[in-house]
Amino acid sequence: MNNGPNQQILEQLVGKVVGDVAGAMGVFMAYLGDQAGVYQAMDEAGPSTVEELSGKTGLNPKYLHEWLGANAAAGYVTYDSTNERFSLSNEQALVFTREGQPACVQGFFQAVMSQYETHTKAVETFKSGKGRPWGEHSKCCFCATDRFFRPGYAANLIDNWIPALDGVGAKLKSGARIADIGCGHGSSSILLAQAYPESQVFAFDFHEPSIVEARQKARAAGVKNVQFDVARAQDFPGKDFDLACIFDALHDMGDPVGAARHIRETLKPDGTLMLIEPLAGDSMNENLHPLGQIYYAFSTTICTPASLAQEVGLGLGAQAGQKRLTEVLNQAGFTRVRRATETPTNMVLEVRL
């Protein structure tokens, strides 16, 4: 006989949902503050009243009052009730406005907002079971993806990930050929080109607007030893590469086996594939935590639809795990796969012939 819901469990679940709704609105408010420059103004000004912030930003004080209330309640800004001033602690500033710092999460927030922006298409895709090409997302999604990943690459790629690969660092310093496949806006490619001026970086992405943006970023950075071209992972041009890289992109590909096979064919016999993928266990049960929830969610609306929109449409998903990734790489002809290192969000696999 069903005696109805367990009241304690129900209250706990409702409390969790209320917290999630508060978090969803917190992300929205944080995005507003980023786009309107409020966090930056607070970081520069120090403790300020609503009126002082209004004068500094030119924003309506009535809007600022409500926005600051939401942020103070969320713990995103600090409120001193004795003098009615709002401020950012050093930690809050690092998270919400210090662009380029690994702790800054505005790229994450922007990525979430990009999915809300095109939610109608997301619902349509989910219900239809069909694919959704990468190019059908809002421009905000492309910018957010680069903005989110760039600080992590800047903090880890040269200092931690390359040194974790056997003998690769020495090759790059003396001069090597590097292929960056699925390069997006080119942040990883530019970092490699800057760190290893004797090497030549060849970067590829099938999304032409991203390649256009990457070329502009390279010009702005003044790097000459990087070349960006529109090409698919399965048939990009070039050969005799010492190092091939895929940064958080293999699971988005429709034919990751074909892509990995082509990479194997373009590498030198002693070449290395460095594969960076989202950190994940090999079973769903291992991934049932907040980061796994986030990755599964983005995979639902971005990664898996992108894969299903391409030939083969394997749909690895953003939480494929090392075991499944190794199976893909073995099918492509690679025989040695090891986890060289990891961060709280990514695994770095060293892949060899």
Buried (B, 14 or more C-beta within 10 A) or exposed (E): EEEEEEEEEEEEEEEEEEEEEEEEEBBBBBBBBBEBBBBBBBBEBEBBBBEBBBBBBEBEBEBBBEBBBBBBBBEBBBBEEEEEBBBBEEEBBBBBBBEEBBEBBBBBBBBBBBBBBBEEBBEEBBEEEEBBEBEBBBEBBBBBBBBBBBBBBBBBBBEBBBEBBEEBBEBBBEEBBBBBBBBBBBBBBBBBBBBBEEBBBBBBBBBEEBBEBBBEBBEEBEBEBBBBBBBBBBEBEBEEBBBBBBBBBBBBBBBBBBBBBBBBEBBBEEBBBBBBBBBBBBEEEEBEEEBBEBBBEBBBBBBBBBBBBBEBBBBBBBBBBBEBBBBBBBEBEBEEBBEBBBBEBBBBBBBBB
